């Protein structure tokens, strides 16, 4: 992909498409690749794309549930837990510990040399470049988190009253978090895990699920959720980078698919993968080996036919619509009654027993009855790459891949927009009672579409051979390499190539490449290209058995002949290069001589010109020096005269300054003698302050000149205009009336400002606005006094008669104890209680009060003794 992007065109739109193309790979690898025993970044999906572009993906969703020891689940799970921020993990309700999730393997969670956190950042950046919006990326991660948490849901058995077994969720916390992530009602999802509804025409039957069935439903939901998310990702990437024009142009297709797999335990996944490789081998046979032999026939070349193995019989064993293995597996899944993996194996033994590439110990064929290498619960297929033993356990369940309708409907009810779009069949308005296709039939249809597409292409193959299983350099395992060479079909290809011709080329390019080896064809051949090639080969005396002439191409049998032609061409090119160099050097020397001769004439002319210019410049510089000396002498003379005049003026100024200073000092001494030292200093200080104030005033006026000039001029102009207008009416009293009007306006403005600046009504508030004008000083003070008396009166009017008596007593106490009692200042703020001795009830006090009209002051006697009993 990087090479294609590097050699294609330029431009902003092209660069954007290239960047999206390259960045789509990290996203697909994160969601579709995993660590396996043989590869740390093995693609667990098959991908075919047309570089215009069109992705067709076949993902191995069974890896979600289980993977062999030493392998990992899909990369995205580990990248999310390692690279996501704490905030994102809390939002997704995840923890960074891998051991918290049952779907993740712990023995190989960390891979040497792989930074999952950095890869997660790469994936997020790639999704942004491809065109994923922020909310789309967050939705994808929420689905991944939901798949992880689905694996943590566990069930426990319970018995109902009617005797049927049912299952219940052990810990509902995980279910609650999944429902919060997906926006599903918890009761709806819990019921979908515990019950299954079967619909038949107008009838609905609801049955409980036991623990095994509940686990199956959970795993089926996890597989479908992840596989549909992966399909959505592919479609989303297709939308971002698809070709905009509808005109079909030349297309380069790239097929990246899983290789042939032979493990210790091979199951349904390896079976369909190897079936796909059988179909690809069939394409390889038809498009490569068969085409090789047909080309010889088409070009009338005599050669010996080579027999090669045609794996069409194996493909027919697997995909035959009547008695193929996939057809029987589908028939067994759809058959009513008890269906198990053993019944499927029995059916295979009945139908495929006589097939030469099918082996089973339980079949009717007696040659495998005593084969101890073939267990009873297995069958073996002899593929083109070798024999593969398949464990029949899990074939039926994995092929069914059935998601209960209750779970589909629960997912459709989610408020999570992405999850709802992944399960359109859950819409009650679109209920389809038809059974969904099995995994095998879906895979078979996808392979058929892929084969049809490949048939229209001109194939080129890149064969990747793994040197060892240790993922290390400089180690070559011969048995492993031979096995890969055998199942890649390279041996048949080599045999066909060795029996035929190693090199073939059309006559025109062949003549164009080697025509310099013959004098008759060099530099141009005017006849037919084939005649030119015949003349060329006769001239070179190449043995006749080493080549053959076809209808449109020449065929060379041995690579040594081609190497000889290349060596001769290389030597001839060196001779031609030497000839070109000789001619070029002669031309270069002649050109250099003529240039040198012409240059000598030009140099001589320029030198004579230079000598005359130099003589002229010397004369000119001498005249300039003399002129400069004369001008300098005149300038110095004038400078001396100006300096003399300046000294005279400075002398007069200095004498006058000294004279004024003497006069000032004499005056100062006289003033000092008359007004003494203190008065003289005050006068000088006053003058200094006045000078300083005038300078400051001048500075402030200069700063405010632009701001106030217009206002002052405008005021003067208005005043002048008013005086001119009204001078004829009151010439004698104009000044007085203007004065009174101005004074009235100032006083009005003063009172309006005082209205907005009045202090609070508290009698103890001493704040009072500053005086704005000097002539209002007495008025300002009188107004302050009147306002204070008024607010004091207002404050007193609020008192009741009881409060007035209390405050009168407090004033009397103030006259007695102010500045005489140490605790008096702290008691001023406290309410006064003058009658706490209840003296008013004393009969002597009442008699005294009736006899005397003045105020009576009673002093409390000093307490000398304190009685504890009192």
C-alpha positions in Angstrom: 0.0 0.0 0.0 2.9 2.4 0.8 4.5 1.7 -2.5 1.2 2.3 -4.4 0.7 5.5 -2.5 4.3 6.7 -3.2 4.2 6.2 -7.0 0.7 7.5 -7.7 -0.1 11.1 -8.6 0.1 14.3 -6.6 -2.4 16.9 -5.6 -4.4 17.8 -2.5 -7.3 15.5 -3.2 -4.9 12.6 -4.2 -2.8 13.1 -1.1 -5.9 13.0 1.1 -7.1 9.8 -0.5 -3.6 8.3 -0.1 -3.4 9.2 3.5 -6.9 7.8 4.2 -5.9 4.6 2.3 -2.7 4.1 4.4 -4.4 5.0 7.7 -7.3 2.6 7.1 -4.8 -0.3 7.6 -4.1 0.4 11.3 -7.8 0.6 12.0 -8.6 -2.8 10.3 -5.5 -4.4 11.9 -6.5 -3.3 15.4 -10.0 -4.8 15.0 -9.1 -7.8 12.8 -5.5 -8.9 13.7 -4.3 -10.9 16.7 -1.2 -12.6 18.1 -0.9 -16.2 17.0 1.7 -18.9 17.7 3.4 -18.2 14.3 2.9 -14.4 14.0 2.6 -11.5 16.5 0.4 -9.6 14.0 -1.6 -12.2 12.1 -4.6 -11.1 10.2 -7.7 -13.0 11.4 -9.8 -11.9 8.4 -9.6 -12.2 4.7 -9.5 -8.9 2.8 -9.9 -8.2 -0.9 -9.8 -4.6 -2.2 -9.9 -3.0 -5.6 -7.6 0.0 -5.6 -10.4 2.2 -6.6 -11.4 0.8 -3.5 -13.7 -1.9 -2.4 -13.1 -4.0 0.8 -14.6 -7.5 1.1 -13.9 -8.9 4.5 -14.3 -12.4 6.0 -13.5 -12.0 9.8 -12.8 -14.9 12.1 -15.3 -13.9 14.8 -14.9 -17.2 16.7 -11.6 -15.8 18.1 -13.7 -13.6 20.4 -14.6 -16.5 22.5 -11.6 -18.8 22.5 -8.1 -18.9 21.1 -5.2 -21.4 21.5 -2.7 -21.1 24.3 0.1 -18.6 23.5 -2.2 -16.5 21.3 -4.2 -13.3 21.9 -7.6 -12.0 21.1 -7.9 -9.1 18.7 -5.4 -6.3 19.2 -8.0 -3.6 19.9 -9.0 -5.0 23.3 -5.4 -4.8 24.6 -4.8 -1.4 22.9 -7.9 0.0 24.5 -7.0 -1.1 28.0 -3.3 -0.1 27.7 -3.6 3.2 25.8 -6.9 4.8 26.9 -6.8 7.6 29.4 -8.3 7.1 32.9 -11.1 9.4 32.0 -12.0 7.3 28.9 -11.8 4.0 30.9 -14.1 5.4 33.6 -16.5 6.5 30.9 -16.4 3.0 29.3 -16.6 1.4 32.8 -13.4 -0.5 32.2 -10.3 -1.4 34.2 -6.8 -1.5 33.0 -6.2 -5.0 34.4 -6.4 -7.7 31.7 -7.3 -10.4 34.2 -10.7 -8.8 34.9 -12.0 -10.0 31.5 -12.7 -13.6 30.6 -12.4 -13.1 26.8 -8.7 -12.0 27.2 -5.8 -14.5 27.5 -3.3 -13.8 30.2 -0.4 -15.9 29.2 0.4 -13.8 26.1 -1.3 -10.4 27.0 2.0 -8.6 26.5 4.0 -9.1 23.3 7.7 -8.3 23.1 8.4 -5.3 21.0 4.7 -4.2 20.8 3.6 -1.0 22.5 -0.2 -1.4 22.7 -0.6 2.1 24.2 1.3 3.8 21.3 -0.7 1.6 18.8 -4.0 2.8 20.4 -3.0 6.4 19.8 -2.1 5.5 16.2 -5.5 3.9 15.7 -7.3 6.9 17.1 -5.3 9.2 14.9 -5.9 6.9 11.9 -9.7 6.9 12.5 -9.6 10.7 12.5 -7.7 10.9 9.3 -9.9 8.3 7.6 -12.9 10.5 8.4 -14.4 9.1 11.6 -16.2 11.8 13.7 -15.4 12.0 17.4 -18.8 10.6 18.4 -18.4 7.7 15.9 -15.0 6.8 17.4 -16.5 6.9 20.9 -19.4 4.8 19.8 -17.0 2.1 18.4 -15.0 2.0 21.6 -18.3 1.7 23.6 -19.2 -1.4 21.5 -15.7 -2.9 22.1 -16.1 -2.3 25.9 -19.6 -3.9 25.8 -18.1 -7.0 24.1 -15.4 -7.3 26.8 -17.9 -7.0 29.6 -20.3 -9.5 28.0 -17.6 -12.2 28.6 -17.8 -11.4 32.4 -21.5 -12.3 32.6 -22.0 -15.6 34.4 -25.1 -17.7 35.0 -26.3 -20.0 37.8 -29.0 -22.7 37.5 -32.4 -22.5 39.1 -35.4 -24.8 39.1 -38.9 -23.6 38.4 -42.1 -24.8 40.0 -43.0 -26.8 36.8 -39.7 -28.7 37.1 -37.9 -26.9 34.2 -34.4 -25.6 34.6 -33.7 -22.0 34.0 -30.7 -19.7 34.4 -30.1 -16.5 36.4 -27.3 -14.0 36.2 -25.0 -14.3 39.2 -23.7 -10.7 39.3 -26.0 -8.1 37.8 -23.5 -5.3 38.2 -21.8 -6.2 34.9 -25.2 -6.4 33.2 -26.0 -2.9 34.6 -22.8 -1.4 33.2 -23.4 -3.0 29.8 -26.9 -1.6 29.7 -25.5 1.9 30.6 -23.0 1.7 27.8 -25.5 0.5 25.2 -28.6 2.4 26.4 -30.7 -0.8 26.8 -33.3 -1.4 29.6 -31.7 -3.8 32.0 -34.8 -5.9 32.5 -35.2 -6.3 28.7 -31.6 -7.6 28.3 -31.8 -9.8 31.4 -35.0 -11.4 30.0 -33.3 -12.0 26.6 -30.5 -13.9 28.4 -33.1 -16.1 30.3 -35.9 -16.7 27.7 -36.2 -17.6 24.1 -39.3 -16.7 22.0 -40.1 -19.0 19.0 -42.6 -17.6 16.5 -44.5 -19.8 14.0 -47.0 -18.0 11.8 -49.5 -16.5 14.4 -48.2 -18.3 17.5 -45.5 -17.4 20.0 -43.9 -19.8 22.4 -41.6 -18.6 25.2 -39.2 -21.1 26.7 -36.6 -20.7 29.5 -32.9 -21.2 28.8 -30.7 -23.4 30.9 -27.2 -22.4 31.9 -25.6 -23.9 28.8 -28.1 -22.2 26.5 -27.6 -18.9 28.3 -23.8 -19.1 27.8 -24.4 -19.9 24.2 -26.7 -16.9 23.8 -24.1 -14.6 25.5 -21.3 -15.8 23.3 -23.5 -15.6 20.2 -24.3 -12.0 21.1 -20.6 -11.1 21.6 -19.6 -12.7 18.3 -22.4 -11.0 16.3 -21.8 -7.7 18.0 -18.1 -7.7 17.2 -18.4 -9.1 13.6 -21.2 -6.6 12.7 -19.1 -3.8 14.2 -16.2 -4.9 12.0 -18.4 -4.9 9.0 -19.7 -1.4 9.9 -16.1 -0.2 10.1 -15.3 -1.6 6.7 -18.4 0.0 5.2 -17.5 3.3 6.9 -14.0 3.2 5.5 -15.4 2.4 2.1 -17.6 5.5 2.2 -14.6 7.7 3.1 -12.2 6.5 0.4 -14.4 5.2 -2.4 -14.0 6.6 -5.9 -16.1 9.6 -6.6 -16.5 9.1 -10.3 -18.8 6.4 -11.6 -16.7 5.7 -14.7 -15.0 2.3 -14.4 -11.3 2.6 -15.1 -8.4 0.1 -14.8 -8.4 -1.5 -11.4 -5.6 -3.1 -9.4 -7.0 -5.7 -6.9 -5.1 -6.7 -3.8 -6.0 -10.0 -2.0 -4.7 -10.5 1.6 -6.2 -13.6 3.1 -5.3 -16.3 5.6 -2.9 -19.0 4.5 -3.3 -22.8 4.7 -3.6 -23.8 8.4 -2.6 -27.1 10.0 -2.6 -27.1 13.8 -2.6 -29.8 16.4 -6.4 -29.2 17.0 -8.2 -28.1 13.8 -11.8 -27.2 14.0 -14.5 -25.4 11.9 -12.4 -22.3 11.5 -9.5 -24.1 9.9 -11.9 -26.1 7.7 -13.4 -23.1 6.0 -10.0 -21.4 5.8 -8.5 -24.4 4.1 -11.5 -24.5 1.8 -10.8 -21.0 0.8 -7.2 -21.8 0.1 -8.3 -24.8 -2.0 -10.4 -22.4 -4.2 -7.4 -20.1 -4.5 -5.2 -23.0 -5.5 -7.8 -23.9 -8.1 -7.6 -20.3 -9.4 -3.8 -20.5 -9.4 -3.9 -23.8 -11.4 -6.3 -22.3 -14.0 -4.7 -18.9 -14.3 -1.0 -19.9 -14.1 -0.2 -23.5 -14.9 -3.0 -24.1 -17.3 -2.4 -20.7 -19.0 1.3 -21.5 -19.3 0.6 -24.6 -21.4 -2.2 -22.9 -23.4 0.2 -20.2 -24.4 2.6 -22.7 -26.0 -0.3 -24.2 -28.0 -1.5 -20.7 -29.0 2.0 -19.7 -30.2 2.6 -23.1 -32.1 5.5 -24.1 -29.8 6.4 -27.8 -29.6 6.8 -29.0 -26.1 6.1 -32.0 -23.8 2.8 -31.8 -21.7 3.3 -31.8 -17.9 0.7 -33.5 -15.7 -0.1 -31.6 -12.5 -2.6 -32.2 -9.7 -6.0 -30.5 -10.2 -7.6 -30.0 -6.8 -11.1 -29.6 -8.3 -12.1 -33.0 -6.7 -11.3 -31.6 -3.2 -13.3 -28.4 -3.8 -16.2 -30.6 -5.0 -15.9 -32.7 -1.9 -16.4 -29.6 0.3 -18.8 -27.4 -1.7 -20.9 -29.8 -3.7 -24.6 -28.7 -3.3 -25.9 -32.3 -2.8 -23.3 -34.4 -1.1 -20.6 -31.8 -0.2 -19.4 -31.5 3.4 -20.8 -27.9 3.7 -24.2 -28.9 2.3 -24.5 -31.9 4.7 -23.5 -29.6 7.6 -26.3 -27.1 6.6 -28.7 -30.0 6.2 -27.8 -31.3 9.6 -28.2 -27.9 11.3 -31.7 -27.4 9.7 -32.9 -31.0 10.4 -35.5 -31.3 13.2 -34.8 -33.5 16.2 -31.6 -34.1 18.1 -28.6 -32.7 16.2 -25.1 -33.2 17.5 -21.6 -33.3 16.1 -21.6 -37.1 16.2 -24.7 -37.3 14.0 -23.0 -35.0 11.5 -19.9 -37.2 11.5 -22.1 -40.3 11.0 -23.7 -38.6 8.0 -20.3 -37.8 6.5 -19.2 -41.4 7.0 -22.3 -42.6 5.0 -22.0 -40.2 2.1 -18.2 -39.6 1.8 -16.9 -43.0 2.7 -15.8 -43.9 -0.8 -14.2 -40.5 -1.6 -10.5 -40.9 -2.1 -9.6 -37.7 -0.3 -11.9 -38.3 2.7 -10.7 -40.4 5.7 -12.6 -41.5 8.8 -12.2 -44.3 11.2 -15.9 -44.8 11.6 -16.6 -44.9 7.8 -17.4 -48.1 5.9 -14.0 -48.1 4.3 -12.1 -50.8 6.1 -8.6 -49.4 5.5 -8.9 -46.8 8.3 -10.5 -49.1 11.0 -7.2 -49.8 12.6 -5.6 -46.4 12.0 -4.7 -45.2 15.5 -3.6 -41.8 14.2 -7.2 -41.1 13.3 -9.5 -40.7 16.4 -13.1 -41.7 16.4 -14.5 -38.2 16.7 -12.4 -36.8 13.8 -12.3 -36.9 10.1 -9.3 -36.3 7.8 -9.2 -34.6 4.4 -6.3 -35.0 2.0 -5.8 -31.4 0.8 -3.5 -30.4 -2.0 -1.0 -29.2 0.7 -1.3 -32.4 2.8 -3.6 -34.3 5.1 -5.4 -32.3 7.8 -7.2 -33.9 10.8 -10.4 -32.0 11.9 -12.0 -32.3 15.3 -15.7 -32.6 14.6 -16.6 -31.1 18.0 -18.2 -27.6 17.6 -18.9 -27.9 13.9 -22.7 -27.8 14.2 -22.8 -24.9 16.8 -20.2 -22.8 14.9 -22.0 -23.3 11.6 -25.4 -22.5 13.2 -24.0 -19.2 14.6 -27.6 -18.5 15.7 -28.5 -15.3 17.5 -31.8 -15.6 19.3 -34.5 -13.1 18.1 -35.0 -11.9 21.6 -31.4 -10.6 21.7 -31.7 -9.0 18.3 -34.8 -7.2 19.4 -33.2 -6.1 22.7 -30.2 -4.7 20.7 -32.6 -2.8 18.4 -34.2 -1.2 21.4 -30.9 0.3 22.5 -30.6 4.1 22.6 -27.0 3.7 21.3 -27.4 4.7 17.6 -24.6 2.5 16.3 -25.7 -0.7 18.1 -29.3 -0.1 17.0 -28.1 0.2 13.3 -26.2 -3.1 13.7 -29.3 -5.1 14.4 -31.9 -4.1 11.8 -33.6 -7.5 12.0 -34.7 -6.7 15.6 -37.2 -4.1 14.4 -40.7 -5.5 15.2 -42.0 -4.0 12.0 -39.6 -6.1 9.9 -39.9 -9.5 11.6 -38.7 -12.2 9.3 -39.5 -15.7 10.4 -37.1 -17.1 7.8 -34.0 -18.8 9.3 -30.8 -16.8 8.7 -28.1 -18.4 6.6 -25.5 -20.5 8.3 -21.9 -19.5 8.7 -20.7 -22.1 6.2 -23.2 -21.0 3.5 -22.2 -17.3 4.1 -18.6 -18.1 3.8 -19.2 -20.2 0.7 -21.1 -17.4 -1.0 -18.3 -14.9 -0.1 -15.7 -17.2 -1.6 -17.7 -17.7 -4.8 -18.0 -13.9 -5.2 -14.3 -13.6 -4.6 -13.4 -16.3 -7.1 -15.7 -14.6 -9.7 -13.9 -11.3 -9.2 -10.5 -13.0 -9.4 -11.4 -14.7 -12.7 -11.7 -11.2 -14.3 -8.1 -10.1 -13.2 -4.7 -10.8 -14.5 -3.0 -12.3 -11.5 0.5 -11.7 -10.0 1.5 -13.6 -6.9 3.6 -12.6 -3.9 4.5 -15.7 -1.9 5.5 -15.2 1.7 7.6 -18.1 3.1 8.2 -18.2 6.9 11.7 -19.6 7.6 11.0 -20.7 11.2 8.3 -20.9 14.0 10.5 -19.1 16.5 10.0 -15.6 15.1 13.7 -15.1 15.0 16.3 -14.1 12.4 19.0 -16.3 10.8 17.2 -19.6 11.5 16.1 -21.8 8.6 13.8 -24.8 9.2 14.0 -27.0 6.1 10.9 -29.1 6.9 8.8 -26.0 7.5 9.9 -24.3 4.3 9.4 -27.5 2.2 5.9 -27.8 3.6 5.1 -24.2 2.7 6.5 -24.7 -0.8 4.4 -27.8 -1.3 1.1 -26.2 -0.2 1.8 -23.0 -2.1 1.9 -25.1 -5.3 5.4 -23.9 -6.3 6.6 -27.4 -7.2 4.1 -27.7 -10.1 4.9 -24.2 -11.2 8.7 -25.0 -11.3 8.1 -28.2 -13.2 6.0 -26.4 -15.9 8.6 -23.7 -16.1 11.5 -26.1 -16.5 9.8 -28.2 -19.1 8.9 -25.1 -21.1 10.7 -21.9 -21.9 12.1 -19.8 -19.1 11.7 -16.5 -21.0 9.4 -15.1 -23.6 9.1 -11.7 -25.1 7.3 -10.0 -28.0 9.4 -9.3 -31.1 9.3 -5.5 -31.0 10.7 -5.0 -27.4 13.2 -7.8 -27.9 14.6 -6.2 -31.1 14.6 -2.8 -29.4 16.6 -4.1 -26.5 19.2 -6.2 -28.3 19.5 -4.5 -31.8 22.9 -3.0 -30.9 24.5 -6.5 -30.9 24.2 -6.7 -34.8 25.5 -4.3 -37.4 22.5 -5.0 -39.7 19.9 -4.1 -37.0 21.8 -1.1 -35.5 20.9 1.6 -35.2 17.5 1.1 -37.1 15.8 -2.0 -38.6 13.4 -1.1 -41.4 11.8 -4.6 -41.9 9.4 -6.7 -39.8 10.4 -7.2 -36.1 10.5 -11.0 -36.4 12.9 -10.8 -39.4 15.1 -8.5 -37.4 15.2 -10.9 -34.4 16.0 -13.8 -36.7 18.9 -11.8 -38.3 20.1 -10.9 -34.8 20.1 -14.4 -33.4 21.8 -15.8 -36.6 24.5 -13.1 -36.3 25.1 -14.1 -32.6 25.3 -17.8 -33.5 22.9 -18.9 -30.8 22.1 -22.7 -31.0 18.7 -23.3 -32.6 17.6 -25.6 -29.8 17.9 -22.7 -27.3 15.1 -20.7 -28.8 11.9 -20.9 -30.8 9.9 -18.4 -32.8 6.2 -18.2 -32.0 3.4 -16.3 -33.7 4.1 -13.0 -31.8 6.8 -13.9 -29.3 10.3 -15.4 -29.2 10.8 -18.1 -26.6 14.2 -18.7 -24.9 14.5 -22.1 -23.2 17.6 -21.7 -21.0 18.2 -18.8 -18.7 21.9 -19.0 -19.6 21.1 -17.9 -23.1 19.3 -14.8 -21.7 22.2 -14.1 -19.4 24.6 -14.3 -22.4 22.5 -11.8 -24.3 22.5 -9.5 -21.4 26.3 -9.8 -21.0 26.8 -9.1 -24.7 24.4 -6.1 -24.5 26.3 -4.8 -21.4 29.6 -5.1 -23.2 28.2 -3.5 -26.3 26.8 -0.7 -24.3 30.2 -0.1 -22.7 31.7 0.1 -26.2 29.1 2.5 -27.4 29.6 4.6 -24.3 33.3 4.7 -25.0 32.6 5.8 -28.6 30.2 8.5 -27.3 32.8 9.6 -24.8 35.5 9.9 -27.5 33.4 12.0 -29.8 32.2 14.1 -26.9 35.8 14.7 -25.6 37.0 15.8 -29.1 34.0 18.2 -29.5 34.7 19.5 -26.0 38.4 20.1 -26.7 37.7 21.9 -30.0 35.0 24.0 -28.3 37.4 24.8 -25.5 40.2 25.9 -27.9 37.8 28.2 -29.8 36.5 29.6 -26.6 40.1 30.2 -25.3 41.0 32.0 -28.6 38.0 34.2 -28.4 38.6 34.9 -24.8 42.2 36.0 -25.4 41.0 38.6 -27.9 38.3 39.8 -25.5 40.8 39.9 -22.6 43.3 42.0 -24.6 40.6 44.5 -25.5 39.3 44.7 -22.0 42.9 45.1 -20.6 43.6 48.1 -22.9 40.3 49.6 -21.8 41.2 48.9 -18.2 44.6 50.6 -18.5 43.1 53.8 -19.9 40.4 53.8 -17.3 43.0 53.4 -14.6 45.0 56.3 -15.9 41.9 58.5 -16.1 40.9 57.4 -12.5 44.3 58.4 -11.2 44.1 61.9 -12.8 40.5 62.3 -11.6 41.4 61.3 -8.0 44.4 63.7 -7.9 42.1 66.6 -9.0 39.6 65.6 -6.3 42.3 65.5 -3.6 43.4 69.1 -4.6 39.8 70.3 -4.6 39.1 68.7 -1.2 42.1 70.4 0.3 41.0 73.8 -1.0 37.4 73.3 0.2 38.7 72.2 3.6 40.9 75.3 4.0 37.9 77.6 3.2 35.6 75.7 5.5 38.1 75.9 8.4 38.5 79.6 7.9 34.7 80.1 8.0 34.5 77.9 11.1 37.1 80.0 12.9 35.1 83.2 12.1 31.8 81.6 13.3 33.5 80.3 16.5 34.8 83.9 17.2 31.3 85.3 16.8 29.8 82.6 19.0 32.4 83.3 21.7 31.5 87.0 21.7 27.8 86.2 22.1 28.4 83.7 24.8 30.7 86.3 26.6 27.9 88.9 26.6 25.4 86.4 27.9 27.7 85.2 30.6 28.5 88.8 31.7 24.8 89.6 31.8 24.1 86.5 33.8 26.7 87.3 36.3 25.4 90.8 36.6 21.8 89.7 37.1 23.1 87.2 39.6 24.9 89.9 41.5 21.8 92.1 41.5 19.7 89.2 42.7 22.1 88.3 45.5 22.2 91.9 46.6 18.4 92.0 46.6 18.3 88.7 48.5 20.7 90.0 51.1 18.6 93.1 51.5 15.4 90.9 51.8 17.2 88.7 54.3 18.2 91.6 56.4 14.7 93.1 56.3 12.5 90.0 56.7 15.0 87.8 58.6 16.0 84.3 57.5 12.5 82.8 58.1 10.6 85.2 55.9 13.2 85.0 53.1 13.1 81.2 53.1 9.3 81.3 53.0 9.3 83.6 50.1 11.8 81.6 48.1 9.9 78.4 48.9 6.6 80.1 47.8 8.3 81.1 44.5 9.6 77.6 44.1 6.2 76.0 44.8 4.6 78.5 42.4 7.1 77.7 39.7 6.7 74.0 40.3 2.9 74.3 40.2 3.0 76.4 37.0 5.1 73.8 35.4 2.8 71.0 36.6 -0.2 73.1 35.4 1.4 73.6 32.1 2.1 69.9 31.8 -1.5 69.0 32.7 -2.9 71.6 30.3 -0.7 70.2 27.6 -2.0 66.7 28.3 -5.7 67.8 28.5 -5.4 70.4 25.7 -6.8 68.2 22.9 -9.6 66.9 25.2 -10.8 70.3 26.6 -9.9 72.7 23.7 -13.0 71.9 21.7 -15.3 72.1 24.8 -13.8 75.5 25.9 -13.9 77.0 22.5 -17.5 75.8 22.0 -18.5 77.2 25.4 -16.9 80.6 24.6 -18.6 80.5 21.2 -22.0 79.8 22.8 -21.5 82.5 25.4 -20.5 85.0 22.7 -23.4 84.0 20.6 -25.8 84.4 23.5 -24.3 87.8 24.5 -24.6 89.1 20.9 -28.2 87.8 20.7 -29.5 89.3 23.9 -27.2 92.4 24.1 -29.9 94.5 22.4 -32.5 93.5 25.1 -30.5 94.2 28.3 -27.3 95.9 27.6 -26.9 97.3 31.1 -28.0 94.2 33.1 -26.6 91.5 30.8 -23.6 90.7 32.9 -25.6 90.5 36.1 -28.2 88.2 34.6 -25.6 85.9 33.1 -23.9 85.8 36.5 -27.1 85.0 38.3 -28.1 82.3 35.7 -24.6 80.7 35.9 -24.7 80.8 39.7 -28.3 79.3 39.7 -27.2 76.5 37.3 -24.1 75.7 39.4 -26.2 75.5 42.6 -28.8 73.4 40.8 -26.1 71.0 39.6 -24.6 71.0 43.1 -28.0 69.9 44.7 -28.6 67.3 42.1 -25.2 65.8 42.7 -25.7 65.9 46.4 -28.9 63.9 45.9 -27.0 61.0 44.4 -24.1 61.2 46.9 -26.1 61.4 50.2 -24.6 59.2 53.0 -26.6 56.6 55.0 -29.2 57.6 57.7 -27.1 56.3 60.5 -26.3 59.1 63.0 -22.8 57.8 63.6 -22.0 57.8 59.9 -19.4 60.7 59.4 -19.1 60.4 55.7 -20.0 63.5 53.7 -19.4 64.4 50.0 -16.5 66.7 49.3 -17.2 70.4 48.4 -17.2 71.0 44.6 -16.9 74.8 44.6 -15.1 77.2 47.1 -17.9 79.8 47.3 -20.3 77.0 48.5 -18.2 76.3 51.6 -20.6 77.8 54.2 -23.6 76.4 52.4 -22.0 72.9 52.3 -21.2 72.9 56.0 -24.7 74.2 56.9 -26.3 71.6 54.7 -24.2 68.9 56.4 -25.4 70.2 59.9 -29.0 70.3 58.8 -28.8 66.8 57.3 -27.2 65.4 60.5 -29.9 67.1 62.7 -32.6 65.7 60.4 -31.4 62.1 60.4 -30.9 62.3 64.2 -34.5 63.4 64.5 -35.6 60.6 62.1 -33.6 58.1 64.2 -35.2 59.5 67.5 -38.7 59.3 66.1 -38.3 55.6 65.7 -37.9 55.2 69.6 -40.8 54.2 71.8 -41.3 55.9 75.2 -39.6 53.0 76.9 -36.6 53.3 74.6 -36.4 57.0 75.2 -36.2 56.5 78.9 -33.4 53.9 78.5 -31.3 56.2 76.3 -31.8 59.2 78.7 -30.4 57.0 81.4 -27.6 55.9 79.2 -26.7 59.6 78.6 -26.7 60.3 82.3 -24.4 57.3 82.8 -22.2 58.6 80.0 -21.8 62.0 81.8 -20.9 60.2 85.0 -18.5 57.4 83.8 -17.0 58.6 80.4 -13.2 58.9 80.8 -13.5 57.8 84.4 -14.3 54.0 84.2 -11.9 51.6 82.5 -14.7 49.3 81.2 -16.8 52.1 79.9 -15.7 52.0 76.2 -16.6 48.3 76.0 -20.1 48.8 77.5 -21.1 51.6 75.1 -22.3 49.1 72.5 -24.4 47.0 74.9 -28.1 47.8 75.6 -28.4 49.8 78.8 -30.4 48.3 81.7 -30.8 51.1 84.3 -33.5 49.5 86.3 -32.0 46.1 86.8 -32.0 46.8 90.6 -35.8 47.4 90.4 -35.4 50.7 92.4 -38.8 52.0 91.0 -40.6 49.5 93.3 -38.8 50.8 96.4 -41.3 52.9 98.5 -38.6 55.3 99.7 -37.6 56.0 96.1 -41.3 56.6 95.2 -41.7 59.1 98.1 -38.5 60.9 97.2 -39.4 61.1 93.5 -42.8 62.6 94.4 -41.2 65.2 96.6 -38.4 66.3 94.1 -39.0 67.2 90.5 -35.4 67.0 89.4 -33.6 63.9 88.3 -32.5 61.6 91.0 -29.1 59.9 90.8 -28.6 56.8 92.9 -25.2 55.2 93.3 -24.8 51.5 94.1 -22.8 50.9 97.3 -19.5 49.0 97.0 -19.9 45.3 97.7 -17.3 44.2 100.2 -18.5 40.8 101.1 -20.1 38.1 99.0 -22.2 35.4 100.6 -22.0 32.0 99.0 -25.4 31.1 100.2 -27.0 34.1 98.4 
